[in-house]
Amino acid sequence: MIELKNINCSFDKKVILENVSLEIKNHLSILGANGSGKSTLAKAICGLSKYEGEVSLNATNIKDISLNEKAKLISYIPAELDIYDSFISVEEFVLLGRFPYKQNFLNYSDKDRKITKETLEFLKISHLGSNIVSSLSSGEQQLVLIAQALTQQSKIIIFDEPTANLDPHNSKIIAEHIKGLKEHHQIILITHDLH
């Protein structure tokens, strides 16, 4: 369960969220206009942005959870891919989702590579494995982001505007994948797209 108590967020003295308190026990869709604070809320839940108040995962303050343990509990999928390594392949990028499970100074295990391969197959993008991520279409990149989150095997997945940059065909594919994930993951979907 996720619990938010009196969450306040401001940027450049502009109040974005004010006294938000919420219990999230199951799946949740957050609808709202652009600029209404949806992404700020998502990032606060994950501990990715500064806030006042308290965010708890399973009754533990998120600030008291190590980064690796937090990554095993919750993953955040942004609206679009932002890559710092312009030559990383799809398989390498998705494998990074296993980082919280990797032992320091050792390579990824056979189990990590197996989970990555199975995830790419599950999402029907294994044929893209050797492609450079930056060369993919926006729909393919969104699937790669989902693949990385699935290899992370976190219980909670937050999707932040997953169809914002997609055409109707790719939006439908992403929506079907999100719907299918609800059986094994708690899903928080942030969107302004009512469809």
C-alpha positions, 0 to 999 in steps of 0.5 A: 500500500502507498500512503501520502500524508500532507504532500507539498511540492513547489518549484521556483516558489510556485505551489504545484501540490498542496496538502495532498493526502491519499491511500492507494491500495489498488490500481489507480488512474490519475486524470488531469490537464497538462500542468496540473501536477500529475507528474510531480505527484508520480515523482514524489511517490517514487522519491524522485522529486523533493517534497514536504510531507510523508510518502510510505510504502507498506507502512515504511517511509520511502526516505528510509528505504535503500535505493536498491530496495526501493527499486524492487518495490516501485518503478517509474516509467516516464512519458518519453525516453531520455537516454544518456548513452546514445549507443546503448542497445535495447537488450543492454538498456532493458538489462539495466532493470536488473541493476538492483539485484546485481552484486557490486563489481560483478557482471549481470548473472545468467538469471538477469539475462534470462529475465531480460530475454523473456521480457523482450519475448513477452512484449514481442520486441526481441527482434529489436534486441541489438538495435540502438535504443535512440534509433527506435520509433516512439512506440518502440521506445515506450515498449522498451521502457516497459520492458526495463520496468518488468525486468526490475520486477517491482510490485508497483509500476507508475506509468506517466503519460505512456501514450502522450507521444504515440499514434492511435495504433501504438497507443492501443498496443501500450494500453493493452500491455498495461491492462495485462500487467494489472494481474501481477503488478499494482498499476498507477496510470497518470494521463490526460487521455480519457481513451 
